[in-house]
Amino acid sequence: METSWEIINSLTQRLNSLSKVPPEQAILGQALKLCEEAGEVAEAVIGMLGMNPRKGLSHNVDDVRAEACDAAVTALILIARTGADPRAVFEKHLQLLAGRSLTGEAGT
């Protein structure tokens, strides 16, 4: 069974092999895809909370979780498409966030 990181790298390789644009444009396209996925997270949250009077309660917490996963995977593929190891970049950044947020250091 493949690990999560192997799957991310496999998905990235597949997308790269199907791409008909230069790598820089593929990165731009992936960033735009991430924005689209973030919008779908927002749509699911709005639907879960019933904040759109026309649609009412159209989503549930599982929908929000699924859309968040789609966004996370898309973000990790974006990192990979820049030529970096997504696991190494993510783990290093997570440590940076933990150092700032869990130690009480001000900022984001």
Phi, psi and omega in degrees: 000135180286146174283166178304319182291324176295322178295316177303313180294323177295317177298319179297313179300319179296312178299317179296321181291333180270347185291138177248014182239161177299156182307322180297320178289327177296322177295315177300314179299321179292322177296319177294323176298321177298318177298318177300315180296321177298322176297324178290327173297312180300316179300318180294319178295315177302317179292324179293324181271354181067033185279351175257107185302330180289326184259337181066213179279096185253350182223167176229179184297328177295324176296318179298315180298317180296316179293323177296321177296317177301317179295318181297315179297317179299320178295318179293323176294322176302315178301314180297323182290345174279357179097004181262162174280112185299325179296312181297316181295314181297312182295322178295316181291323178298319177296320177299314178298317179297319179298323179280314189277324185271350178258358178086008178294138181290155177110183182253000000 
